[in-house]
C-alpha cells in the first residue's frame, strides 16, 4: 500500500514518532488498527504493534 501525505501531515507524524520513540510507519499501522476497531465495535486480535517491537 502506498499513502500520500501532505508535508504538514508527515512532519507532524514524524514529530509525534520522535517524541514517542517509534517510527511513522508504526503510528500509521496503529491508527489504522484503531479505526478498524472503532468501526467494528471492539478490539482486533493482538498484532505485534507494541512500540517495543517497532523498528527504528
C-alpha positions in Angstrom: 0.0 0.0 0.0 1.2 3.5 -0.7 -0.1 6.6 1.0 0.5 10.2 0.1 0.5 12.7 3.0 0.8 16.4 2.9 4.2 17.8 4.1 2.5 19.1 7.3 0.9 15.7 8.0 4.2 13.9 7.5 6.1 16.5 9.6 3.5 16.2 12.4 3.6 12.4 12.3 7.4 12.5 12.4 7.4 14.8 15.4 5.0 12.5 17.3 7.0 9.4 16.3 10.3 11.0 17.6 8.5 12.0 20.8 7.2 8.5 21.4 10.4 6.8 20.3 8.8 4.9 17.4 8.5 5.0 13.6 6.0 6.9 11.5 5.1 3.5 9.9 4.2 2.1 13.4 2.0 5.2 14.1 0.1 4.7 10.8 -0.4 1.0 11.4 -1.7 1.7 14.9 -4.0 4.4 13.6 -5.4 2.0 11.0 -5.9 -0.6 13.7 -7.8 1.8 16.0 -10.1 2.9 13.1 -10.9 -0.7 12.2 -11.6 -1.5 15.9 -13.8 1.6 16.2 -15.8 0.7 13.1 -16.2 -3.0 14.1 -17.2 -2.2 17.7 -14.2 -3.8 19.5 -10.6 -4.7 19.6 -8.9 -6.8 16.9 -6.6 -9.7 17.7 -3.2 -8.5 19.1 -0.9 -7.6 16.2 2.7 -7.2 17.5 2.3 -3.4 17.3 3.9 -2.8 20.7 6.3 0.2 20.4 9.0 -2.0 21.9 8.8 -4.2 18.8 8.7 -1.3 16.3 11.8 -1.0 14.1 13.6 2.3 14.5 
